[in-house]
């Protein structure tokens, strides 16, 4: 990418809409916009204001009116001059505006280049830049809220103190090695371990938060299984609050997998309604049952539905044992009818017909989904890349502890600490040699 170019792109989704936006960023953004549009005579480019302009066609006649907004560097999304041209959302109009901008000297932006420039120009750090992508792809309001917190720096703020403590420890050891002739005492083993403890614990806690963050980011799959006519499709519809699956009194109505995504506690849950499990000679039903077994095997959580109005059969027992052996919930359906037998203690009485017990069932499903992971409001990681880097950093902290216990020279200990810093830098951005030197000289009165 030629990062000194002025770039342009359509920033609104493909398709028709009430409004469409063409965005420009770079040193020539204003000049390109002025050549693309017909501006009012004497119009001044005042930062963070908007004005009306005309978009001309090939013959000079007006194609559309535009609202032009100007954001001056460095107080813009990219920290460069940014011009946003808001037009009516007809694709032909937006493409025409973009083509005129290219003719005026702008280059078509590469995917993600606006946010890349924001990162390179110091407007965003890496966790914030990645959170922009997550915010765009959010499917639940909770996902959007967490992504917005991360764009605002929630993850960065949680990592920053840990990184600061690590840099201070590195600076302490560097100073003791490089300036020993200035009577600066080398840190004792006890002092090193005292400083290393909170750093290690902070990184471990942040890495551990991914257990919950993964659920928020990726969601989970929940398979609803049971014998035919146990009420799986009715329960499926109840959980979705809509009539998504066909429900009849005929056993075996569902022949194939039916899936839909719902939100539970802010977590996207892909619900899968499956074919009833039984012995069958019908070719189509047998294919559906085979797909049911595959869906049950692949699901993160299993929801077993038992018809409480009928005696238990061997298939019911097998499904309940499977639910107990993995993350699963046992539903004792049709509680509005007379029970044929008493439900087990770990089964939840529910009526998919009347809705009785659905609130408790949703709570049980959410508990099974989170696996007891604590609910967090902010400051947890949702990126598997971040989790892997933090785990790598923890490995080097353990090596550093062993180095202290083995009384290995501080020069070698520093190698482990720098190796632990490198994955953290891959999350927050690089630490330069000047950062280390600045900490040394600000902490110690060297050179007096």
C-alpha positions in Angstrom: 0.0 0.0 0.0 1.2 3.5 -0.8 0.2 5.2 2.4 0.9 8.7 1.2 -1.8 8.5 -1.4 -5.3 9.9 -1.0 -7.7 7.0 -0.9 -11.4 6.7 -1.6 -14.1 4.1 -1.1 -17.8 3.6 -0.7 -18.2 3.2 3.1 -21.8 2.0 3.2 -23.0 -1.5 2.5 -23.6 -2.7 -1.0 -27.2 -2.3 -2.2 -29.8 0.5 -2.2 -30.5 2.6 0.8 -31.7 6.1 1.8 -28.1 7.3 2.3 -24.7 6.2 0.8 -21.3 7.6 1.8 -18.1 8.0 -0.2 -15.2 8.5 2.1 -11.8 10.2 1.2 -8.7 10.3 3.3 -5.2 11.6 2.7 -3.3 14.8 2.1 -5.3 15.7 -1.1 -8.7 14.8 0.3 -10.1 18.3 0.0 -8.6 18.9 -3.5 -10.1 15.6 -4.7 -13.5 16.4 -3.2 -13.4 19.9 -4.8 -12.7 18.3 -8.2 -15.3 15.6 -7.8 -18.2 17.9 -6.7 -19.5 21.4 -7.6 -19.0 23.3 -4.3 -20.9 26.5 -3.5 -19.0 29.6 -4.6 -16.6 30.8 -1.9 -17.2 27.7 0.2 -14.5 27.4 2.9 -13.3 24.1 4.3 -14.1 24.5 8.0 -13.2 21.5 10.1 -16.0 19.4 11.6 -18.7 21.1 9.7 -21.0 20.1 6.8 -22.2 21.9 3.7 -24.3 21.2 0.6 -22.7 20.5 -2.8 -23.7 19.1 -6.2 -22.5 15.9 -7.9 -22.3 16.5 -11.7 -22.9 13.9 -14.3 -20.8 13.4 -17.5 -22.5 16.3 -19.2 -22.2 18.6 -16.2 -25.9 18.4 -15.2 -26.6 17.7 -11.5 -27.0 14.0 -10.7 -27.5 14.4 -7.0 -27.1 16.8 -4.1 -24.5 15.8 -1.5 -23.8 16.7 2.1 -20.1 17.1 2.5 -18.4 16.7 5.9 -14.8 17.7 6.5 -12.6 16.3 9.4 -9.2 18.0 9.6 -6.0 16.1 10.5 -5.1 14.9 13.1 -8.6 15.0 14.7 -10.2 12.5 12.3 -10.7 8.7 12.1 -7.4 8.2 10.2 -5.6 11.2 11.7 -5.4 12.5 8.1 -7.7 15.0 6.3 -11.0 13.1 5.8 -13.9 14.1 3.6 -17.2 12.2 3.7 -19.7 12.7 0.9 -23.2 11.7 1.8 -25.5 11.0 -1.2 -28.7 9.2 -1.9 -28.0 5.5 -1.7 -28.4 4.5 -5.3 -25.5 2.3 -6.3 -25.1 4.0 -9.7 -24.8 7.4 -8.0 -22.2 6.2 -5.5 -20.2 4.4 -8.2 -20.2 7.6 -10.3 -19.0 9.7 -7.4 -16.2 7.2 -6.7 -15.2 7.1 -10.3 -14.9 11.0 -10.4 -12.8 10.9 -7.2 -10.4 8.4 -8.9 -10.2 10.6 -12.0 -9.4 13.5 -9.7 -6.4 11.6 -8.2 -7.7 9.4 -5.5 -6.7 5.7 -5.3 -9.3 3.1 -4.5 -8.8 2.0 -0.9 -7.6 -1.5 0.0 -9.8 -3.5 2.4 -9.4 -2.1 5.9 -7.0 0.6 4.8 -8.9 3.4 6.6 -8.5 1.6 9.9 -4.9 0.6 9.0 -4.1 4.3 8.6 -5.8 5.0 11.9 -3.5 2.4 13.6 -0.3 3.5 11.8 -1.0 7.2 12.7 -1.6 6.4 16.3 -5.3 6.9 16.5 -6.0 3.3 17.4 -3.9 0.5 18.9 -4.2 -3.1 17.6 -6.9 -4.3 20.0 -9.0 -1.2 19.2 -8.5 -1.8 15.4 -9.6 -5.4 15.7 -12.6 -4.4 17.8 -13.8 -2.1 14.9 -14.1 -5.3 12.8 -15.9 -7.1 15.6 -18.3 -4.1 16.0 -19.2 -4.2 12.3 -19.9 -8.0 12.5 -21.8 -8.0 15.8 -25.1 -10.0 15.7 -26.3 -9.2 19.2 -26.5 -5.9 21.1 -24.2 -7.4 23.8 -21.6 -8.2 21.2 -21.9 -4.6 19.9 -21.5 -3.2 23.4 -18.4 -5.3 24.1 -16.9 -4.4 20.8 -17.6 -0.7 21.4 -15.9 -0.9 24.8 -12.9 -2.5 23.2 -12.8 0.2 20.5 -12.8 2.7 23.4 -9.8 0.8 24.8 -11.2 -1.6 27.4 -8.7 -4.4 26.6 -5.8 -1.9 26.1 -6.5 -0.4 29.5 -6.4 -3.8 31.1 -3.1 -4.8 29.4 -1.4 -1.4 29.9 -0.6 -1.7 33.7 0.8 -5.2 33.3 3.0 -4.1 30.4 4.2 -1.1 32.4 5.2 -3.3 35.4 7.0 -5.6 33.0 8.9 -2.7 31.4 9.8 -1.4 34.9 11.3 -4.8 35.8 13.2 -5.0 32.6 14.5 -1.4 33.2 15.6 -2.3 36.7 17.6 -5.3 35.5 19.1 -3.4 32.5 20.1 -0.6 34.8 21.8 -3.0 37.2 23.8 -4.6 34.4 24.7 -1.5 32.3 25.3 1.0 35.1 26.8 -1.1 37.9 29.8 1.2 38.1 27.4 4.0 39.2 26.7 2.1 42.4 23.1 1.1 41.4 22.3 -2.0 43.3 21.2 -5.1 41.4 17.7 -6.3 42.4 17.7 -9.3 44.7 16.0 -12.6 43.7 13.2 -11.9 46.2 12.6 -8.5 44.7 12.5 -9.9 41.1 10.0 -12.6 42.2 7.9 -10.0 44.0 7.6 -7.8 40.9 7.1 -10.8 38.6 4.1 -12.2 40.6 1.6 -9.5 39.8 2.7 -9.4 36.2 2.2 -13.1 35.7 -1.1 -13.1 37.5 -2.4 -10.2 35.4 -1.5 -11.9 32.2 -3.0 -15.2 33.4 -6.3 -13.6 34.4 -6.6 -11.8 31.0 -5.8 -15.0 29.1 -8.4 -16.9 31.3 -11.1 -14.3 30.3 -11.1 -15.8 26.8 -13.2 -18.7 28.1 -16.1 -16.2 28.3 -14.9 -13.9 25.5 -14.9 -16.8 23.0 -18.6 -17.5 23.7 -19.5 -13.8 23.2 -17.5 -13.6 20.0 -18.2 -16.9 18.3 -21.4 -18.1 19.9 -22.3 -21.7 20.5 -24.4 -24.5 18.8 -27.2 -26.1 20.8 -28.8 -29.4 19.4 -32.3 -30.3 20.5 -32.7 -34.1 20.5 -35.2 -36.7 21.6 -37.7 -39.3 20.4 -40.4 -38.4 17.8 -43.2 -36.3 19.1 -41.5 -35.4 22.3 -42.1 -31.7 21.6 -38.6 -30.8 20.2 -40.0 -28.5 17.5 -42.5 -26.9 19.9 -39.6 -26.2 22.3 -37.5 -24.9 19.4 -40.2 -22.4 18.5 -40.6 -21.4 22.2 -36.9 -20.6 22.5 -37.0 -18.6 19.4 -40.3 -16.9 20.2 -41.5 -17.5 16.7 -43.1 -20.3 14.7 -40.0 -21.4 12.8 -40.4 -25.2 12.8 -43.5 -27.1 11.6 -45.4 -28.7 14.6 -48.0 -31.5 14.1 -49.3 -34.4 16.2 -47.8 -36.8 13.6 -44.6 -38.5 14.9 -41.6 -37.9 12.7 -42.8 -34.5 11.2 -39.2 -33.2 11.3 -37.2 -35.1 8.8 -34.2 -32.7 8.4 -32.2 -30.3 10.5 -33.8 -26.9 11.1 -31.6 -24.2 12.5 -32.0 -20.6 13.7 -29.9 -18.3 15.8 -31.2 -16.7 19.1 -29.6 -14.5 21.7 -29.2 -15.8 25.3 -27.5 -13.6 27.8 -26.0 -11.6 24.9 -24.4 -14.8 23.4 -25.5 -15.9 19.9 -26.9 -19.5 20.2 -27.5 -21.5 17.0 -30.5 -23.7 17.9 -30.8 -26.9 15.8 -34.1 -28.8 15.7 -33.4 -32.5 14.8 -35.3 -35.5 13.6 -36.8 -37.8 16.2 -34.5 -40.7 17.2 -36.1 -44.1 16.6 -35.7 -47.2 14.5 -37.2 -46.5 11.0 -37.4 -48.2 7.6 -38.3 -45.0 5.8 -35.3 -43.9 3.7 -35.8 -40.1 4.2 -36.4 -40.4 7.9 -33.3 -42.6 8.3 -31.2 -39.9 6.5 -32.7 -37.3 8.9 -31.8 -39.5 11.9 -28.2 -39.9 10.6 -28.0 -36.1 10.5 -29.4 -35.9 14.0 -26.6 -38.1 15.3 -24.0 -35.9 13.5 -25.6 -32.7 14.9 -25.6 -34.1 18.4 -21.9 -35.0 18.1 -20.9 -31.6 16.8 -23.0 -29.5 19.2 -21.4 -27.5 22.0 -24.5 -28.1 24.2 -27.1 -30.9 24.0 -30.7 -30.3 24.9 -32.5 -33.6 25.5 -36.3 -33.5 25.3 -38.2 -36.3 27.1 -41.9 -36.8 26.7 -42.9 -36.9 30.4 -46.4 -38.2 29.6 -45.1 -41.5 28.2 -43.0 -44.2 29.9 -39.2 -44.0 29.4 -37.7 -46.0 26.6 -34.1 -47.1 26.0 -33.5 -44.2 23.6 -34.5 -41.8 26.4 -32.1 -43.4 28.8 -29.2 -43.2 26.2 -29.8 -39.6 25.5 -30.0 -38.6 29.2 -26.7 -40.4 29.9 -25.1 -38.5 27.0 -26.4 -35.2 28.3 -24.9 -36.0 31.7 -21.6 -36.9 30.1 -21.2 -33.6 28.3 -22.5 -30.1 28.6 -26.2 -30.8 28.4 -29.7 -30.0 29.8 -32.5 -32.6 30.2 -36.0 -31.3 29.6 -39.0 -33.2 31.0 -41.6 -31.9 28.5 -45.4 -31.9 28.6 -45.6 -31.0 32.3 -49.1 -29.8 31.6 -50.1 -33.5 31.1 -50.3 -36.3 33.6 -46.8 -37.7 34.2 -46.2 -41.4 33.4 -43.2 -41.5 35.8 -41.4 -39.2 38.1 -38.7 -37.1 36.4 -35.0 -37.5 37.5 -33.6 -34.8 39.8 -31.5 -33.3 37.0 -34.4 -33.0 34.6 -36.3 -29.8 34.2 -40.1 -29.9 34.0 -41.3 -27.8 31.1 -44.4 -27.3 29.0 -43.6 -26.2 25.5 -47.3 -25.8 24.9 -48.1 -23.4 27.8 -44.6 -22.0 28.3 -44.4 -23.2 31.9 -40.8 -23.5 33.1 -39.3 -21.7 30.1 -37.6 -19.0 32.2 -35.8 -21.6 34.3 -34.9 -23.5 31.2 -33.3 -20.5 29.6 -31.3 -19.9 32.7 -30.2 -23.6 32.7 -29.2 -23.4 29.1 -27.2 -20.2 29.7 -25.4 -21.9 32.6 -24.5 -24.9 30.4 -23.3 -22.6 27.6 -21.0 -20.5 29.9 -19.8 -23.6 31.8 -19.7 -21.5 34.9 -17.4 -18.9 33.3 -18.1 -15.6 35.2 -20.1 -13.0 33.4 -18.0 -10.0 32.6 -19.0 -6.5 31.7 -15.7 -5.3 30.1 -12.0 -5.9 29.9 -12.1 -9.5 28.6 -10.5 -10.7 25.4 -12.6 -12.1 22.5 -9.7 -12.8 20.1 -8.1 -16.2 19.8 -5.0 -14.4 18.6 -4.8 -12.5 21.8 -5.3 -15.6 23.9 -2.5 -17.5 22.1 -0.1 -14.6 22.5 -0.9 -14.2 26.2 -0.4 -18.0 26.8 3.0 -17.7 25.0 4.0 -14.9 27.3 3.0 -17.0 30.3 5.4 -19.7 29.2 8.3 -17.3 29.2 7.3 -15.9 32.7 7.6 -19.5 34.0 11.0 -19.8 32.4 12.0 -16.5 34.1 10.9 -17.9 37.5 13.0 -21.0 36.9 15.9 -18.8 35.9 15.7 -16.8 39.2 15.4 -20.1 41.2 18.5 -21.4 39.4 20.4 -18.2 40.1 21.1 -17.7 36.4 22.8 -14.4 35.5 20.4 -11.5 35.0 21.6 -11.1 31.4 20.0 -14.5 30.6 16.9 -13.7 32.8 16.4 -10.6 30.6 16.2 -12.8 27.5 13.1 -14.6 29.0 11.5 -11.3 30.0 12.1 -9.8 26.5 10.6 -13.0 25.1 7.6 -12.6 27.4 7.3 -8.9 26.3 7.3 -9.8 22.6 3.8 -11.5 22.5 2.3 -8.6 24.5 3.8 -6.2 22.0 2.1 -8.2 19.3 -1.2 -7.2 21.0 -0.5 -3.6 22.0 2.2 -2.5 19.6 6.0 -2.7 19.7 8.2 -1.5 22.5 11.3 0.3 21.3 14.7 0.4 22.8 14.0 4.1 23.6 11.0 3.0 25.8 13.4 0.9 27.9 16.0 3.7 28.1 13.5 6.3 29.0 12.3 4.1 31.9 15.9 3.6 33.1 16.7 7.3 33.0 13.4 8.4 34.6 13.7 5.8 37.4 17.4 6.2 38.4 19.5 9.3 38.8 22.1 8.2 36.3 24.7 10.6 35.0 24.6 13.1 37.9 
